Structures are given as C-alpha cells and as structure tokens.
Amino acid sequence: MAAQVKVAVIYYSATGITYQMAQAACEAAGEAGAEVRLRKVRELAPDEAIRANSGWEAHRLETQDVEEAEPDDLSWADVVIFGSPTRYGMVAAQLKQFIDTTGPLWAQGMLADKVYSGFTSTATEHGGQEATLLSLFNVFYHWGGIVVTPGYTDPSQFVAGNPYGASHTSNNGEIAPDHVALSATALTAKRAVRIGAALKQGMAG
C-alpha cells in the first residue's frame, strides 16, 4: 500500500475570502486520501487597523483556533498549497514574511522535491491574480520544488479561466468564493495530491 500523502495548506486571509478557499483545498485533499494540516500565517497588521475593519476583526475571531504555520509544517509535508490575497500583483506581506523564515530548511535541501501549488483572490476583476501566482511560483523554483497547477485539465477550467491556480474576485470582500472558484481550488488540491502521491511512490521505489 502506498504511503499516505501529507498536505499542508498554508494561507493568509484578512476578511475570510482566502480562508474559504483554503478550507476547500483541505476538504478536497482529504477526499483524495491525504493527511491534511490547515495553517494560517502570523498576522503583521497592528490591532488598531484590524479593529477599524469589522470584517477583518470578525474573521480574526472566527479563526483564532486555527494554528499558525511553522517551518516544521513544510518539512512535514509532501505537498504544500499556499493561499494569499493579491497585494500589487504579489502575495500578502504576511505570507511573504513566513516564506522568509524558511532559509534554514532551504539551506538543508529540505524544501526540494516536494509538490507546490497555490490559489489567490483579488478585490477587483483580474487585479493581479495571475501575477501573484507566478510570483509565488518563483519561490518554489528556488526551493527545487515541483509546481502543479490546475491547467486546463478539466472542463470546469474553461469556465474558471485561470490555468495557473484557483482565483476569485471578491469585489472588495463582498462576494464570497462561488462554485467556480471553489471547484478550481478543489481541482488544484486534488491534482497536487495525485502528483504528490506518484512522486512519493516513485522516489521510494
């Protein structure tokens, strides 16, 4: 029997849009037979900024029991799926800060030969979705990882329209991820698990 694939879904979300996509990724990875960890990255924004936005404050309370990501989550996982809202065509500073703590693991080669994927959300249509995912993938190339995307591997992707990863336009946080976005997120996760399982089995053989 093949070893179970371990998946870490690591995300940042201010008002909950990206969090909902992270949940969809976890559910799909679990359905595909993986052992899953859901982890949020540490918040960097000051309390007064968070309290000034009712949605941000509410989401912080909603997810207070979600464990914060640690470098160990990366070394534990066979597959890592990152989620972040877009910030000027790049990932949010909170996720980037976490990524910047991975130097010791990278130096030991412990981030190589894993499967990586990602998803994102923007406030406005387009809004840097593809640019954000492509900038995230640059990290994976440095790590020596294997990037897995949804591509156009399912008819639903011709509706979703983003071959780089799942994405959603929230209209400034007012529109929750719809069936199209959540299906694309699930497809991304299931493909990552399937390729991760094949890679793990092949490397063990």
Helices and strands as residue ranges (DSSP letters): E 6-11, H 17-31, E 35-40, H 47-51, H 54-62, H 71-76, E 79-87, E 90-91, H 93-99, H 103-107, E 115-122, H 129-143, E 146-147, H 157-160, E 166-169, H 179-204
